Each structure stands twice: as C-alpha cells, then as structure tokens.
Amino acid sequence: MPAYTRTVCLEFFGQVRDAVPAIVEIKRYLDGHASATLAGLEHLDARYVKAVGYATKAKRPGRPNMVLIADIASDSEAAVGEAASRVVRFANARDGEGFVAASAEARAKFWLDRARTAAIAVHTNAFKINEDVVIPLERLADYSDGVERINIELSIRNKLKLLDELDTFFQGELPLDQYNGAVPDAEMAASRRERAIVLLRETRQRWSGLLDHLDASPAHDEPEPENRADSVFHALQTHAVRVSWKQEIREALQRIFTGREYQPVLAQCDAIHQQVLKSRVFVALHMHAGDGNVHTNIPVNSDNYDMLQQANQAVARIMALAGGLGGVISGEHGIGLTKLEFLDPAAVEAFAGYKRQVDPEGHFNRGKLMAGADLSNAYTPSFSLLELESLIMEQSEIGGIADMIKDCLRCGKCKPVCNTHVPRANLLYSPRNKILAASLLIEAFLYEEQTRRGVSIKHFDEFGDVGDHCTICHKCLNPCPVNIDFGDVSIAMRGFLRKQGKKKFNAGGFAALLFLNATDPRWIKTIRLGMIGWGYPLQRLGYRLAKRLGLLRPIQKHPPATVGASLKGQVIHLMSKPMPAHMPGQTARALLGLEDKTVVPVLRDPTKPAEETEAVFYFPGCGSERLFSHVALATQAMLYAVGVQTVLPPGYLCCGYPQTAAGCDTKGQELITANRVLFHRVANTLNYLDIKTVIVSCGTCMDQLLQYQFDKIFPGCRLLDIHEYLMEKGVTLDGQEGARYLYHDPCHTPMKTYPPSQVVSRLLGASVTLNDRCCGEAGTLAVSRPDISTQVRFRKLEEIHHDAALPEAPRPAKILTSCPSCLQGLWRYRDDTGLDADYVVVEIARHLLGEDWQAEYLAKVGQGGIERVLL
C-alpha cells in the first residue's frame, strides 16, 4: 500500500448534468498522474444525500445535489497533497467545494456516509429494486439526466394521483368541527367545497400539461435569456418551473378553509397527501464512479402492486437508457431475476449451453438465468401487509417486535461487530439474518393464528433460539443505518415467550436468576454454597474428565454450529472451559458484617473530620458483591485510601438489568422501582451528606443505573465508574516498567465519561494493549446456552493469543477487565493462555496497598470505620 492517503469529499450545488463531468476530469487526471493513484471514487446523488442524513461541510444553505468521495494514494506526501488540491479545483470549477482529510479518523468520517446508503429504502421497510448498470464515464451526465426525467415524470404522476384522491374527498361529506353543538353554515361550506374543486381542476390541467409537453419550450418568464431553460424538462430540473403540493394546493386550501370548523378538512387533506406520498416511486443513484458502475435503486412497498408495476416500467426504461448510451445492464451484482427479460435470447441460450456443459446435473444456482427464471415465485416479507390484515399484531407483543425490526435494510453492516456472528460455525445469527428469521416466524405465527390451527411449538422454539443468540451488547446499533438495536429486540423476544409461557426451562439460567433475585442473607449463603462451593469444583472435575477422554478436542479445534444442539452436546460445551478456582469464600457484606437491610453503612476513616471529607454513594452490584467480593472490597479500600466517605445501600440489591435482559421485565421493573424508592429514603436519611458522585464497579449496573435518574435522588450528582473516579483523583502505579497488561473492555463498558483505554493506561502508569471481542460469559449466557458461548470464546481465544504474542512488547503479566462477569469469563482461558485474569481496581489495590490489602482494610474499617445509620 502507498505510504500516504488523502480522502477528498466534493460537494456540488449546481445542476447534476454540469457536475457529473467532474468524474471524468478527476479520473483522467489521476490516471495520467506520475506518482498519485485514484484508490476509490464514490458518488451519491441528491436522494442518497438526503437518505443518509448527510451533513453539508460547505457553508452554503441546503444540501448538495451530488457528492463525490475519493481516496488518493501515493508514496510521496507532496504528490498526494498536490493531487488532492487539484481535484478540489475541479470541483470549484463546477459550482462545488472540496474538503481534504489526512488522518485516519477524519478519513473514516468522510466515508461514513457512503456506508449508510442502504437507508434509501427505510420508508419502504427495506424493499427496493436494485438494478446496477455500467455506463461509459463520458456518458454519465446523459444517464443522470435520463434518470432525472424518469423521476420528474413519476413525481408528477404521483401528484396527479393526489389530486384525484383529494377530488374524491371533496365530492363526499366534509368532516366539519361542530364546536359546542354549533353547525357550520351549509351554504358557506358548499361554496368553499366548490372553490376547492375548481382549484384542483385548474391545477390538474397545468400539471398534466407539463407532463405531456416535457420536450416543449417553456413559457419564458425569466428576464435574462441566458437563464432560460430550453425545455419544460430542464425548467423543472432547475426548479425554474415547479410542481408543488405545498405552494399550489395546501396554501390555497388553507386560504379557502379558514376557521376552526374547517380544521378537520385540512387535517384530512394532509393525511391523504401523506398516504399518497408513500406510494411515490423514485429512482436513486449512487455509483462506483471510477468505473461507471451505477447502482440504480427503486424503493417500493412490496405490498403495493401499483408501485411495483410503476417500478417495473421504470426498470424497462432504465435498461433501454443504459443500452442506448453504450452501457451494459450487468454490473457488479450480475444479472439476477429482474434483468433476465432484457437480455438478448441468444445470450441467454449461449449461457444455458455452457451451463449444461459444465454443470449437467444443475447443482450450481439451480434454475438461475434459464428460461422461466423470472419474478413469478419471488417473495419477501412485508410488515405493511401484515399490519393491514391482522388485529393480532395490535393485540400482542409480537406487533411491537415486528415494528422494531420492520425498517431493517438487509445491508449487513451489523455483521462484523456481532458477537454471535461466527462464520466458521454458521451464518445464521448475525443481526441481519436474525431479523430475517424473526420476520418469517412472525408471519408463521400470524398465519397459524388466522387459520386457527394454533401456533406450532416448533415455531416458538425457533423464536427462542433466535432470541438466545444475542449477548445484549448493543454493538449492532452504531453501524445500523436505521438504528435497530437487536439487543433490545432480543429482550423483547424473550419477554414475549415468557408471557406466552413458551420459554424453554433452562436450569443454568434459572439458578443464576435465583441467586440474583435473592435478598435474604441466609438464602444467598445457601445458594452461593451450592453454586460456587459445590458446583464450580464439580464443573472443573467434569472439565478434566472431558479433556482426558478427548471429548473437548472437536469443539476446541473448530466452533460447531449451534443449530439443534443436543442435551449431551450442551453438557460438553458447559465443561469446555473450567470455572475459576479459589473463589472468595464470602460476600463483601458478610465480611464487613453489613447484611442488615434496615441499616445504611457509611465507611470512612475515623481520623479525618467528616465535615471536610467528600462523600460518594457506591452501588456494588451482584457480581462485585456476591460473586467476586474482592472487587467490591478493593473498590471500598481505594475509596478509603483516597480519603472519601463511602455510603453503601442497605442490604443485598440487584440493579434489575439481568432480569430485564432475560425477558423477566415485570421482575426487572419491580426491582428498579423498589431500588429507586429505597435510594430516595437513603438520600433523605443522609441529607447532611453532600453526595455528588455515585460510584459503580460493573458495566451492566452502569447501564441500568443511568435510567434511575440519580440527579433527582442526590441533586447534582453524576454516575462514574470506580476507575474513572480514581483517575480523577490522580491515582497511578509508578515504576511498573516491564509489567505489560492486556485490557479486556467489557461489552457493557462501565467507563462512559472517559475513553476506557486512556483510563486504564493512566491508572497503570503505562500503555495497555486493548484486547478485542466478547469473552463469551455474557452474564448468564455461558450457563444457559454454553454452545453459543463456545463459539464466542473461539474467537476471543484467537485474539488473546494474537495480542499476547505481539513481537514489539514483552509477554503480558495479566489480562485485566472491569466487569465481574468478564472476570469469570477471562479466568476460564487460563489453561489455554497461561494468563491470570484480574480486575483493574484489584490490581491497583494490590500494588498500592500491599499484598495483604484485603485483610488490612477489613481490620482498619472494623475499628470504628463503619457508621451504621438506621434507615
């Protein structure tokens, strides 16, 4: 790769036919350049510019009519800079402006809009006809003009349809507002109705005339001859002549129907306009401008047959236009179904003959590009159709789930970031594919309900399988052009199954929630003894036996598919990585003697005056308090060391996130409400403390507590992770040369105020290597669906091996994290990597407070360092 790259973004504000030639000029210039290369050149037309939400970089009003994004590369920094500058001047000469990005971050921002082009079809629930063609570069302007003519015709026809619908409305009984029983004057209403009908008739005559005479010379109202368009089409294209619903119809109707009693008439006109506008067909272009491959997209509603017919007619015109300009109709996406009818029969037969020769059995793409391979059997789910046909959608949670996923564009931007998308195992569980599966299952539910056959248990099981394949990391939200968060969808799917009583019983998930829901100290101790005291050693024993018998070798060599996993297979997956040994023997509260839920503990250094000491509220969460109690104690010990008073909530509490994520929304909301009420009581009881910071040591707790509105509980307070707080206090480890760490940032990172890698590097006094990908624990996923967890761990293990073997650094001492669940997950790689796992705050406490920090802290705080305030 060349050493230097510049990304150039060009915005054109003039007419497209005048701007498109810049593509040819840029291509010719860089093709002939001695030392600079055109590495990429992409184009967005005005409709794509609007669809992706493009933010104009130029200081001009409105959006540009065309945007070009180009990568220019060279081994010479001077040459690449000079070439980028020249390209910008090409744009300047064609009523455009250019912007150059040099850094990787700035270049990525320039390309971000190009990555969101699938958003063009959001209003049609992702259904569109995509006809890519290849046009000679010198004819691109003519092609753009031809497509724009099609768009103008389609737009005028849509507006004429609007006039027809409005005329039908005005011919009927008008919805008049009868305020306090007063009946509007019938004669006056009839007069206004007639004026509206005349308006529609006159406007229809004008618009139809424009449509029928696009090639005629327009009526010249412009004073300067050089500004005059040579045809009605060009006048419409330059907006010298307009066909406007707002200016010609709506404003006139508002003048006709003035007064409160006529407001329902105007509201109905707006509703008719919106309904008709949904059926408007248009053609949008974006292209790989460097080679003339033009993506010609027509968004349509798949349940609107009139739209489909108009779109097919537009396709026929586009194919003819491309051929007439010397182009071809087979672009980078090949022929497909819709283009077959436009191929020469001789070409189809030549291909068929070749296919018979090399694939006589028809194994490859059976039936494609053969006679009869048309759109007759094409099918796509349509939630618009379902919404119209079924009241079931409105009466159950299934309608809400359908609404959450209906805008999916099938673009696949979510696939690279998804934890459960493991191509080496299977391709079924990326968010895009899960949305496709969920949409088909919803249609199956609906069909079976409508036919009164009863929903098949198999369909519920498949629905549950789709919902299970999600770690609720929410990473798919950022790359999604239409902001679908499949984590939220998965939670909704799990909740639907629970409410329907169709959620499969899972012993691992049940035991985990039982532990988290418990609040009685004796019950927590009993469950902890069974799960950790007995369960973990038994699991480690099972791991050793399975390893010795060779049962783990296949799943460690290659991640198996998760379709139809058997009970035996799930048990083997559960044993595939050993549970951590040497777990803390008691909870943090038990060690401190603070299990009484009627007492609010305040931890402080008794040698320091309370009135001069900052106070914080620490919510430890289940993982830091019940499971890995040393994390909660290390957090408290470091807060104690930096000289602050730490207020703990009374008794054992759970934030409610695990319950909500598991689909137990009622239980989750119950916990959240109870906690918020309790915290208000704590705030009132401790009103003498000025608490301005709420501390957490868990990412899921952070995500959940952000919804608690703590600023209303402790006025003016903020939520902060313990590591961010310690960094603000200037805590750092000095003299750690030679100690290298890997840092695993949790999917639910608790560090929201500062970049996590920056926080950890400053605390440890040295740069850390950020270790990517999910650890596979994912809350309760590892015990409820160990087969899915195995797939996720397979990729994580590769990342650990890669980062641990980086040649420019010494072998890492440990892998650190800031999530209790991740701490357990990372410990389970120890046999494979030889790396110990620990919490960042625990590592800091060990270095700053000494190896015996826990015993020393418990001794200090036990000698007058706990104030017990009765709630």
N, C-alpha and C positions, 0 to 999 in steps of 0.2 A: 504494500500500500504506500502511496506517496506520503511524504512526511507532513505536508501541510494541506489543510482543507478549509475552505470558506463556504458557508451556506448563504446564498443570496435570496432574499424574498422581494419580489417585484409586484407592485400593486398598480393596476391600470384602471383609470377612471373614465376614459373615453369610450368610444364605441368598440365593440369586440372585433369587428372586421378590421378596424385600424390597429388594434393592439396585437392580434394573433400573429401578424408578420414578424413581430419581435422574436418569436420562437425560431423562425428560420434564420434570422440575423444572428442570434446567440449561438445556434448550432453551427452555422458556417464559420463564425469567428473562432470558436473553440476547437472545431475540427482542424482548423488550419494553424492553430497556435503551436509554437515550437516546444513549449515546456509546460503548458497547463492543459488539463483534461476535464471535459464535462463528465462528471461521475453520475449525475442524475438530474433530470429536469421534469418536474411535475406541474400539472395545470389544474386549476379549479375555476369553473365558471361561476356566474353570479348566484345561481341557485345553490351550488355547493358552498359558496362563501357564506350564504345565509344559513344553510343547514348545519354547518359545523360550528356556528356561533363565532365566526372569525372576528377577532379584534383588530380593527384597522390600525396600522402602525403610523400611517401618514397623518398629518394634521389637517385633514380635509373632512368635511361633513359627509356622512353616508358611507356605504360600503363600496369597495372597488367592484368593477364589473368583471375583472379577471385577475387571478393571482397566479404567479409562477414562482416555484421554489426550486432552486438549483444548487447542486453541490459541485464546486470547482476544486480540483486537487492538483498539487504539484510538489515536486521535491525542492522547489525554490520558493521561499516565503515572499520574496519580492515579486516573482512572476504571478503567484496566486493572488496577491493583493492587487497587482495591476490589472489582471484579468477580471477580477470581481468589480473593480472600479469601472472598467469598460462596459461590462454587462449592465451595470446600473445606468450608464449613459444611454444605452439602447432603450431602456425603459423611459428615461427622461424625454427622449425624442418622440415618444408615442403617448404623451399625456400620462406618464406613470412615474412612480417613485420607487427607489430601491433601498434596501437595508441589508447590511452585511454582518454576519455572525462569525466569530472566530473560535470562541471557547466551546467546549463540548456541551455545556449546559445551555448556552444561547442557541447553538445549532439544533439541539433537541427540541427547544421551544418552537423554533421555526417550523420543524417537521411535524409537530404535534397535531396541527390542524389537518394535515394530509392523512394522518392516521384515523381521523374521525369521519371519513367520508361516508361510512355506512349510515350515518344519521340522516341521509337524504330520504330514507324510507320510513322514518319513525312514525309519521302520521298515517301510514298505511299498514301498521303492525308488521313492518319489516318485509312486506311482499313487494317485489319490484321485478320488472323485466330488464335484464342486463344484456345488452347487445353491443359487445365490443367489436369495433371495426378498425381497420388500418387505412389511414388516409395519407397520401403523399404530403410531406410537410408544406410544400408551396401551395397546396390547395386547402389547408386547414381553415383559412379565413372563409373560403366559399362553403366549407362544410358547416362551420359555425353559423353562417348566415342562413343556410338551408334549414338547420335545426331550429333557428330562431323563428323562421317563417312558420314552421310547424307549430311552435309554441304559441305564436300570436293567433293562429287560426284556432287552436284548441282553447285558448283563453277566451276568445270572442264567443265561440260556441257555448262555452260554459256560462258566460254572462247572458247569452240569449236564452239558455235554459232557465236561468234565474228569473228573467223577465216573464217567461211562461208560467213559472211557479207562482210568482207574485200576482200575475194576472188572474190565475185561478183563485188565489186567496181573496183578491178584491171582488171577485164575482160572487163570493159567498157572503155569509153573515159576519160582520166585523165584530171582534171582541172589544166592546167599549166598557170603560170603567164606570160603574154606577155608584158613585160615592154617596153614602147615606141614603141610598134608595132613589137618588135623582136620576132620571132617564135622560140621556143626551138628546138633543133636538134631532129628530129623524130626518128632516129636510136638510139640515146642515150636514149631517153625516153622509147623506146621499150625494150632496154636492161635492164634498171632499173626495168621496169614492170616485166620482166621475173624473175629477181633476187628476187623480192618481192614475186611472186607467188611460187617460189621454197622454199623460207623461210617459207611461210605459210604451204606448203605441208609437209615439214620436221617437223615443229613444231606440226602440227596436228597429225602426226604419233607418235611423242613422247608422247603428252598429251593423246591421245587415248589409247596408250599402258599402261600408268599409270592408267587410269580409268578402263581398262579391267583387270588389274592384281593387284588390291589393296591388296590382301592377299598374293601375291608372295613376295619372299625375294628381297630386293632392291640391286642394284649394289653398292658394298661397296667401297666407296672412302675414308672413314674415317681411319686414321692411328691407332686409339685406338679401339680395339674390344669392350670395354665397352660402347662406344658411338654409336655403330651400332644399327640401328632400326631392329626389327625382321620382319617387313613387309613394303610394299610400303605405306600403310595407315599410319603407325606410323612415317615413314620418312617424309611424307607430314605434318603430325600433328606437328612434332617437327621442321619443316622447314629445315630439312637436305636435303630434295628434294623440289624444288619449281616449281610451275606453275605460271609464271609471265608474264603478258602483258607488263609491263614496261621494264623488263630486256631482255626478249626473243624476243619481237616483236617491241616495239616502238623504243628502242635504235638502233636496227638493221635497221629499216626503216629510221631513221634519218641519219644513215651512208650511206644508199643506195641513198636517195633523198636529197643530199646536194645541196645548191644553192638556190638563190631567186626564180627562176622559178618553183621550186618544193614545195614551202611553202604551196600553196593551197592543194596539195596532202596530206601533213602531217596534215594540219588542218582538212581535211575531215576524215582522219583516226581517229583523236581524237574525232570528232563528232560521228562517228559510234561507237566508244568504249563507249562513254557516253550514247548513246541510248540503246545499248545492256546491259550495266551495270544496267540501270533502270529496266530491266526485270529479273534481277537475283533474284532467290528465295533463302532465307536462313532461318534457324531456330535459334531463340534466346531464352535463358533460364534465368529466374530469379525465385527464389523459396523461399517459407517459409521453410527454411532449417531445422527448428526444428522438423517438422512433415512430411517432404518429399513431400509436395505439390509443384509440379513443374509447373510453368506457361510456357508453350511451345508455343511461338508466332511465326507466319509466316507472315510478312508483304507482302502484294500483292497489285497490282493495280487492282481495281475491273473491269476495262475495258479491261484488258489484259487476254484473255481466256487461252492462253498458260501458263501464270503464275499461273492462278487458277488451271489448270489441274496438273501442277507440284506440287503445294501446296497440292492438294488433295491426290496425290500419296505419298507425304511426310507424310501426316497425317496418311495414312494407315500403313506406315512403323513404325511410332511412336506408334500407338496403339498396333501393334504387338510386338514392342520392350518392351513397358511397361508391357504387359501381360507376355511376356517371362521372365521378371525379377521378377515376382511375384507381380507386382503392379496392380493397377486398373485404369480405364480410367475415373472415376467420381471423380473429385477433388472438391474444394470448390465452383466452379461455376456450378456444376451439369453436366447434360448430354447435353442439348441444341439440336440444329439441326444436327450438323456435326458428332456427335458421335453415333447417333442412329443406323446407319448401322453396327456399330462394336459391338453392344450388342447382346447377345445370344437371339434368338427369344423367348425362354422360359421365359427369364427375362422380355422381353417387354410384353408378354402376361400376366404374373403374375401382372405386374403393371397395365395393362389395366383392368384386372378383379377387382383389388382393386379400381381403379378409378370409374368403373361402379357402384360399391357398395356404395361408399361414396359420389359420385357426379353424380347421374344418369342423371341429366339434362345437364351436361357438362358446368357448369358455370365457373369453375376454369381452366384458361390456356387452353382454348378450343383447342383440336386437338393436343396438345403437347404430345410427347412421345407415339404417336399412329402410327399404320401402315400408311405409306404415309406421315408422318410429316418430310419430307426431305427438301433439299435446293431448290426444284423446284420453289417456289414462293418467295425466299429470294431476298431482294432488298436493295441497298444502293446508295445514290447519288454519282456520280463520276464526279468531275470537270475536270478531264483529258479528259473524253469522250466529255464533253460539249465544251471544248476548241478546240478539233479537228473538231467537227461538225458544229460550228456556228461562222460566222463572226460577228454576233450581239454582242457577248461578247467583241470583239475587238473595236467595234464602239460606245460603250456607257459606262457610269459609272458602269453599272451592272457587267462588266467584272472585273473592279478594285475591286468591293466589293467581288466578288467571289474569287479573288486572295488573298484578305485579310484574308478570313476565310478558305481557302482550306486545310490548314495544321492542322486544329483542330483535336485533338486526341480523343475527346469524353471522356476524363478522368474524368472530373468533379471537378478538383482542384479549379476551379473558383467559385464554388457554395458557399462555406462558407463565402467568402468576398463580395459577390454581394449584393448590397442594395435592388435590386428589386426581389431577390430570397426569397420569403416568403412562406415556405412550408405549413403553416397553411391556406393560401389563395389558392394558386395553385402552381404547379411545373413547369409551362411553361416558366418562364422568367429568369432562370439562364443563364449566357453567353453561356454555352454549348447548352442548349435547344434552345436558340435564334439563335445560329449558325445553328443548325439542321433545324429550321423553315425557316431561311433565305435561306439556300441551296435548300430546297424544293420549295420555292416560286420562286427562280431564275430559277429552272428547269421549273416551270409552265410558267413564263414569256417567256422563250426560246421556249417552245413547242407551245405556243399560237402565238408567232411571226412567227415561222417556218410554222405553218399551216395556217397563215394569218387569224386567227379568231379574232385577236385583243385581247389585254390583258384585262382580266376582272377587272372591278373597284374593285371588292371584293378582288382580289389579291393585288392591290395597297393599299387598306385599311389595310389588314393584314400585309403587309410590313411596313406600317407606325406604326402599333401597336407594332410590334417588335422593331422598332427604338425608339419609345416613352418610352419603358420600360428600360430606362437607365438614370442614373444620371450623366453620363460622369465623374465618379470619378476616372476611370483608375485603380481601385484596382485589377481588374482581371488580369492585366499584370504580376505582380510579381509571382504569383503561376503558371502561364501558362508555360508548358514545351517548347512550341514553340513560345512564345512571341506574342500572339494575344492580342491586346488591343481592347475589344469590345466597349469601349468609342469612339475610332476612327472609328470603323465600324458603330456605330450608327450615328455619324456625317455624314459619307459618305451616309448612307441610307436616312437620312433626306434631304441631298443635292440633291440626285438623284430624290426624289419625288418632290422637289421644281422645279427642272429643267424640269421635265416632266409635271409640272402643276397638279400633283395629290396629293399634300399635302393638307390635310383637313384644312379648315379655322378654327382657334381657337381664339375666342375673347380675352381670357386671354393672350395668347402668343402674339397676335397682339398688344394689349395695352402695354405690357411690352416692346416689341421691339420699339414701337413708342416712348416711354419715353426715352429709352436708345439711340436711334438714333438722338434725338433732340439736337440741339446745340444753338438755339436761346433762350435767357433768358426768353422772354415773352411766347414762346411756352412751355418751360419747366415749367414755373409757372402755365400755364393753365392746362397742363396735370397733374401736381402734385396736383392741387386743385381738379380735377375730380377724380383721383385715390385715393389719400390719404385723402384729405379734405372731400370728399363725399363718395367715395367707401368703405373705411375702416369702417366708422361708420355704413353704410348700411349692410356691411358683419357682423359686430358684432351684429346688430339688428337681422339679419337672424339667426345667431348662437343661440341667446337667444330664439327666437321663435321655432326653430327646436328642441332645447333641451327641452323646455316646452312641446312640442307636442309629445315628445318621438321618434322623427324621427332619432335621433343620437344613440339611445341605441343599435340597432343591429350592426352598424358598429364599435362602440366602444367596444362591447363585443367580437367580432371576426372579423378579417380583411376579407372582402368579396373578391371574385375573381374579377379580372379586365377584364374578357372576356365579351364583348358585353354590356358594361355599357351604360345605357340609359341617355338621357339628364336630366331627373328628378334625376337620381342617381348621376350624376356629380354635380348638384346643391347642393344636400345634402352633398356630400363629400366636396364641396367648403366651406360649412358652418360648417364643423365638428370641426374646431378649430378656435377660434376668432383671428382676426388680432390684432396686438398690438395697444394699446391706447396711448395717449399723445405723438404722433409723433412730431418731430421738425417741426416748422411752416415754416421755410425757408431753402433753401440750404445754404451750408457753404459759397459759393461765394457771395450769396446775402447778408448774414450777414456781410461779410467783404467789400462789395461794389467792388468786383473784377470780374465783369461779362464781361468786355471789352476784346474781343479776340485779340485785337491789342496790349495789354499790358502784359508784363511779370512781375508778382509780386514777389518781394523779401521781405520776412518777417524777421525782425531782431530786436534786442534790440539796440535802438539808443544810449544807454550809453556805448556800447562796441565798440572799434575800429574795423571797418570792415575788415581791412587787417590782423588782428590777429584772426579772427573768422572763424571756419570751415564752409564750405557751402555744403548743400545737396540739391538734387532735389527730390521733393515729388510729386508722381503721386497718387492723392487721389482715382480715380476711381468713377464709378457711384454710387455704394452703399454707400460709405463713404461720398460722397459729395452731392448727390441729395436726397438720401432717409434718411439715418441716419447721418445728417450733424454734429451731436455732435461727431461722430467718427473722422471725418476729423479735426474738431476744437481741439479735445483732442490731436490728433497727433501733430498738429501745436503748441499747447500750451506747450506740453512736450519738443518739439524741441526748442522752445523759452526758456523754463526753463533751459535746459542744455547748452544754450548759443551758438547755431548754427544759421547760416543764412539759411532760407528755401526758395528755389525757387519753385514756382508753375507754371505749364503750363498755357499758356494763354487760357482763355475761357473754356467752358464745353467740355470735351473729354471723349470718351469711348475707352477702350483698344482694342475692337474688338472680345473679347472672346465670349460674349453672342450671337453675330450674327453668328459666325462660328459654335458654338455648336448647334444652331437652324437650321443649314443647309443652312444659307444665306452666303455662302462662298464668293461670289462676294462682298457683302457689308462689310463683315469682312475684306477682303484683302484691300478694298478701305480705310477703317478706319486705318488699320495698316500702309499702305503706307503713307497716309496723316500725321499721327502722327509722323512717323519716319522723314519725311521731315521737319515737324514743329520743332521737337526736335533738328535737326541739325541747324536750324535757331536760336533757343534759345541758343544753345552752342556757335555759332559764335557771337551772340549779347552779351553774358555774358562771353566772353573769358578771362576777367580779374578775374573771379572766378575759383578757382581750385576745381571743383566738383568731388569728389572721391566716393560718395555714392548716389545711387538712392533708395529712400525710398518708400515702398508701405504699404498699410494697408488692403489689400484684397488678398486672395489666387488665385483667377482666374486672377486678374491683374498680380500677380507674374508669373503665368504660361505663360501668354501671353507675358509679357514684357521680359521674358527670351529669346524670339525669336527676340527681337528688336535690338540685338547687340549694347547695350548701351556702351560697351567698345570702340566702334568706334565713338560714339557720344560725350561722355565725356571720353577721353582716360584714361585707367587705373582704371575706376570706377567699382563698384560692386553693385549688387542688394541685398537689405536687407529689411526684414520686420521691422516695427517700434519697435516691441517688442524685436527683436534681437539687434537692434541698442541701445535701452535704456539699455538692459542688459550689453552690452559692455561699456556703459557709467557709469556703477555702480549704476544705479537706482534700488532701492528696497524699499519695505514697511517694516519698522521695527515696532515691538510691535503689531503685528496682532494676538497674541495668542487668541485662541478661535474662530477666524473667519476662517471657513473652506469653501473652494470653490470646486465645480465641474468644470472641464475644458472640453469643447467640442472642440476637434481638428477637424477643417473642413476637408471634403474630399479633397478639394484643399487647403492643408495647406500652408500658406504663409511663414512659417519658414522652410527654406531649408538648412541653414548653421549650425544650432544647433538643438538638439532634442527639440521639442515643449514643452514637459512636464518639461524639465530642465529649459527652458527659463521662463515659467510661474511661476514655483516654486521659482526661484531666484528673479524674479520681485516682487512677493507677499510676499517674506520672509518666506515662509512655503511651505511644500509639498502640492500638489493638487491631487485630485482624477481624473484620466483621465476617462471621460465618453464616452463610445464607441458608434458606429453606427451613420448613417446619420440622420439628424434632419428632413428630408422629404421636406425641402423647395427647395433645389437643383436648385437654380437660378429661372427659370420661371416654373419649373415642378408643383409646388403647385397650380398655377392658370391655367396651360394648361392641366394637367392631374391630377386633385385632387384625383381621385380614386386610382392612383398609390401612390400618396403621403400619402394617408390614411394607406395603407399597411406598408409603410416605417415608418411612425410615430408610428404605433402599437408596433413595436419592439423597437424603441427609447424610448417610454414611459416606457416600462418594464425596460430598462437599467437605466433610471433616478430614478425610484422607488427603484431599487436594490441598486444603489450607494448612494442614499440619506439616505437609512436605514442601512448602514454599522454599525455594533454594536461597532466597535473599535474607532469611531470618532463621534464628535458632528454633529448635523444636519447642512448641508451646508447653508451658508448665501446666496449664489447666484450660478448660473451656468454661467460661462464666456466663451467667444469664441473670435475668431479673424477673423471673416468673416461677412460682413454685411447681406448677405442672411441668414446665420445661426442665426444671432442675431434675425432677424424677426421670423425664424422658432422656436427658443427656447422660445421666448416670448409667443408663441401660446400654450405652455404647462402649462402656469401659473395657469389656473383654475384647472388643474388636479394635479399639484405638489405643488402649493403654492410658487414656487421658482421664484424670479425675474431673468431676464437674462440681461447681460451687456457685453460690450467689455472690454478686459483686460486693454487697454490703458485708457479708460474712468474711470475705477475703480482706476487706479493709479493716474490719474489727480485729481479725487475727494478726495483721501486721502492725496496727497502731496500738492495740490494747494488749497484745500478747497472746500466746497460745492458750492460756487459761482464761481468756476474756470472759467466757460464759459464767464460770464459777465465781470469778471476781465481781462481775456485775451483779449476780444474784446476791452475793454477800453484801455488797455496798447498798443496793436498793432495799435489802431486807433490814438494814439498820437505820430505820427512820426515813427511808427514801420513798415511802408509799403513803400518800394521803388518801384515806377512804372516805368519800363523800356520799352520804345516804341520798339516794335518788328520791 
